[in-house]
Amino acid sequence: MVAAATERAAQPTLSSPAPTSADEGSSVVEFILVSTLLLFVILGILQVGLLLYVRNTLAADAAEGARHAANLGVAAGDGGPYAQALIARTIPGRSDTTCTGTDETGGEGTPLVKVTCRVVVPLVLVPLGDGVTLTVTGHAVKEEP
């Protein structure tokens, strides 16, 4: 009987040791560190999505300005202000956009109208500088009599 009791005492137990006072509270610190990094990753993804939305809207408005300026009897320079007016309606707060319309000659002498729009988009979700400058161009074939 004594031998059985000494054998049981000699076998190691598989239970985990009790936490020491140095380990207490470390999960709170780890949670804060990981959640801070995760927050910046999520905000960065949202900022990229916002930039892509603004770029796609600018490209659509520049193309529409080029189509407007490509109409018969409309000067190429009228495409820039037309695109600026569209951008002011579709993206609120983007009144600082500059758009210019010019005549261009494409392949095989095709007359084209080119509208170029430039805007600085501030980085509101991730503070990494003043902003990103987006430049988009829209083309359309000019109508001829």
Secondary structure, DSSP 8 states (H G I E B T S, - for coil): -HHHHHHHHHS---S-----TTTTTHHHHHHHHHHHHHHHHHHHHHHHHHHHHHHHHHHHHHHHHHHHHTSTT--GGGHHHHHHHHHHHHSTT-TT-EEEEEEEE-GGG-EEEEEEEEEEE---SS-SSS-EEEEEEEEEE----
